[in-house]
C-alpha cells in the first residue's frame, strides 16, 4: 500500500505509456545542446556530474515536500538512506484529492528497506506491517539523468542550513522525461492517464559537491488537464549512519 502512495514521493506525475530509453548522450553532446553555450554552461554540467557522482557514496537524510498547482497534493516525507549498505527508512504524510472533486484523503505511512526487501505500514488502511521485495530508492536519480540534460546554466547560490552552495538549473530532454516516467512505473506509482510533458530542476551543491537542495517543477497533464507539480528535496546529515532492522 505504501509504495502505491509514492506518486507524491518519487515523481508526482505518472506515465501514460511505456517507452524505451535511448542510449545516453555524451557530456559533450549535453553541453552542445544548450542554447548559447558558454563556459558557464560547461561549468554547470561539470557541477551536476560531480553531484551525481557524490550521491550514493555515503548515507544521507532528506526532507521532501510536494505540492501541485491544483491544490490536490500536499505531501511531506522524511527519509534516511544508506545506498552502500542498501538500508532505507522513512515516514510520509500525504493529503490527496482527485481531479473529479473526490474528498481529500490523508495517509500516514512508514517504510523500512534492507537490500531488496521492504516493510511498510500506513493508516489508512491499517493492519500493521506488510512485506515486499522492492524499495523506494533515490527520490531523484540524478546520476541516471545526467546524460539527458539540456539548457544547463548557473543560478545564484544560497545558504542552506548553514552551508554555502552554488546553483545549477537544467531541463530534462524528452528521453530524460521518459526515464522519469519509467522510474515511477517500475515502482507501481503511476496513475493511469497521467503524463509528464517537461521537467525543469534546480540543484544547489556544497563545496564537496554534495547536493543540499533540489527543486523540481514537473509540467503534467491528467485527463486533459494541465498542471504543475512542485517538489523540494533538502539533503542533510551527509555521512551520518543509517541503521534499520526488520520491524516484524
N, C-alpha and C positions, 0 to 999 in steps of 0.2 A: 504493500500500500504506500509506503513512504516514497519509493522510487517513482511511483505514479504521480507524486506531488511535485517532482523536481522540474517541471517546466518553468517554475519561477526560481529555480536554484541554479540550473546549468545554462539553459537558454530558454527564455520565456516564450519564444516563438517556436512553432513546431515545423513539421515537414509535410508537404502535400504529396511528394513522390520521391522515390529513391533515385539517385544519380551517381554514377561512379566519379570519383575524384581523379582528375587528370594528373600526370606527373608534375612534381614540384618544379617551379621555375627556379633558376639560379639567383643568388643575391644580386648579380649584375643585372639580370633581367628585371628584378624587382625595382632596382634603382632607376632603370631607364624608363619604366612605365610612368613614373611620377611626372606630371606636367611641370615644366620649368625646373628641371633637375638642377641641383646645386650641391656644393659641398655640404650644406646644411642637411639636404636630403640624405646624402651618403652617411653623415654622422648619425642621423635618425635611424637609418637601417641598422647601423652598427650597434647602437644602443639597444635596439629591440633584439638583435641577435644575442647580445650578451645577457639581456634579461631572460630570454628564452632558455639560454644555457644554465642560468642560475637556478631556475625553477627545477625542482626535482633532485637537488643535491643535498638538501637538508630539511629538517622539519620546519613547518611554518603554521601560523594561526591566521585565521581570516574572519572578518565580519563582512557579510554580504547583505545588501538591501536592493530590492527590486520593486519598481512601481511601473505603471503604464499611463499613457495619456488619456485612457478611458476611465481611469479610476476604479478598475475592477481587479487590480492586483496590488496587494500590499504585503510584502514578504520580507522577513529578516531571518538570517541564518548565522550561526557561529560554527566554525569548522576548524579542526586541528588535523594536520596531515603530515605523515612521515612517509614520503614516497619511496625512500630507500628500503624501509622495512615493511612497506605496504600496510600501514596502520592509519586508520582514519576514524574520526568520531565527530559528531555534530548534533546540533539542535536546530529546529526550524519552527517558525510560526508564520503561517500564511493565511491571509484572508483573500478569497477569490469569489467572483461572481461572473455569470455568463453574459455574453453579448445580448442574449434574448431577454434579459431582465430577471434572471433567476436570483433568488435570495442569496446573499453573501454567506459563505461558509468559512469558518476559521478552523484550521487544523494545526495542532501542535504535535511535533514528532521528534524522535531521536533516532540516530543510527550509529552503528559501530561496524567497521570493516577491518578484517585481517586477511591479507592475501586476497584470494578470490571469494571469500565468504563474507557475508554481511548479515547483520541483525538489525531489525527496525521495529519500532512501535509508534503508534500515532493515536491521537484522540481528536475526533472520531476516526476509526470505528472502535478503538479499544481492543481488548483481548490479549494484551501482553505482546511480548517479543515474537517475531517470526523470522525465519532464516531463509537466505537465498544465496546465490552464487554469483553475485555481481556487487559492485560498489560504485558510489558517485564519482570517484576520480577527481581530477582537477576541474574546478568550476569554470576555468577559462584556459584551454590548452594552447597557451601562447607559442610554445616551441613548435607544435604541429602546424600552426597557422602562418608562421614566418614566411614560407615561400609564396604566399598569396596576398601580399600587401601591395597596395598602390597608394599614391597621394601621401607619402610619408613626409612629415615635416615637423620641425621643432615647435613646441609651445612653452610658455613660461613655466619654470619650476615653482615649487611651493614647499613650505614646511608641512610635513605630515607626521604628527605625533613626535615632534622634536627632531625629525630627520630632514636634512636638506636634500632636495631632489631636482632632477632635470626631467622635462616632459617631452613626449613624442606623441603625435597624433597620426593615425593611419586608417585606411579603409580596406576592407576585405574585397578582393575581386570576386567574380561570380563563382569560381571554384572554391574559394575560401568560405563563401556563404553556404555552398552545398555541403562542405565538410562540417560546418557547424550544424546543419540540419541532420546530417548523418550521425554526428556525435550525440545529438539529442535522441534520434530514433533508436540507436543501439541501447539506450537506457530506458526504452519504453515510456518516453515522456513527451511524445509528440501528438497533440490533439489533431484529429482529422481536420482537413480544410484550413490549415493554418500554415502560412509560409513566411519566410524572411525575404524581403526584397533587397535590403542592404544593411551593412553593419559598419559603423564608424566607432573607433575606440581611441581613448587617450590613456597613455601609460606614463606613470611617474616612477623613476628608479632612483635609488640612493647611490652614494659613491662606490659601493661594492656591487652595483648593477642588479641588486635585488629589486623586484617590483615592490612598491609601497602602496600604490593605488592604481586600479584600472577602472575606467568609466566606459561603459558601452551604451550606445544608442542603436537599437535594432528597429528598422522600419519594416513593419509587418502588415499582413492582410489576413483577416479571418472572415470567411463567409462574405467576401466582398467589401469588408470594412477596413480601411487603412488606419493604422495607429502606430504609436511608438512605444517601445519598452526601454526603460532606463535601469541600468544595473551598475552598482558601485561595489567593488571588492577592495577592502582595506586589508593589507598584509602587515603582520606584526609578529614579534617574538620569534624572529628567524633563529634557528638553531636550538630552540627550547624543545626538549624531548617530548614525544607523544607516546604514552604507554596505555594501551587499551587491552581489555580482556573480554572473552566470551561472556555476555551478560546472562546466559541461561544456565 
